[in-house]
Amino acid sequence: MKSIRAAQLKGADLAAEYLLGESNSIVPIEEATLERSGAASTQQSSKGTTLAVSYDTPYAVRQHEEVTWNHDAGRKAKYLEATFNSKNGKALQVIADTVKGAIK
């Protein structure tokens, strides 16, 4: 049972990193400061495991929310929301595949 739980946590870490990579591919970019500030994390609690992708610049939230700003081709506002909405199934599959690998 410990190995399955360890695989769940490893899968969660991998899924968070996957989502960060996907988000980085569409995050607004000019000097890449926002992209470089991106981080993936997981946190365990008695209620389960939480995955997070975050960006740590003073303007990260505004860049995310301001849909009227122009961005380079392929880059856009709502970079976290869009990534979650389009890639959450794949992130869950990363976790499932990691757990399956531990069971075999």
JOSULVEN-V196044 format. One record per residue. N is the residue number from 0. OMEGA is omega as a letter, one per 40 degrees, with the letter a starting at -180 (NA if undefined). Layout:
n = [N;N]
omega = [OMEGA;OMEGA]
This chain:
n = [0;1;2;3;4;5;6;7;8;9;10;11;12;13;14;15;16;17;18;19;20;21;22;23;24;25;26;27;28;29;30;31;32;33;34;35;36;37;38;39;40;41;42;43;44;45;46;47;48;49;50;51;52;53;54;55;56;57;58;59;60;61;62;63;64;65;66;67;68;69;70;71;72;73;74;75;76;77;78;79;80;81;82;83;84;85;86;87;88;89;90;91;92;93;94;95;96;97;98;99;100;101;102;103]
omega = [i;a;i;i;i;i;i;a;i;i;i;i;i;i;i;i;i;a;i;i;i;i;i;a;i;a;i;a;i;i;i;i;i;i;a;a;a;i;i;i;i;i;i;i;i;a;i;a;i;i;i;i;a;i;a;i;i;a;a;a;a;i;a;a;a;a;i;i;i;a;i;i;i;a;a;i;i;a;i;a;a;i;a;a;a;a;a;i;i;i;i;i;i;i;a;a;i;i;i;i;i;a;a;NA]
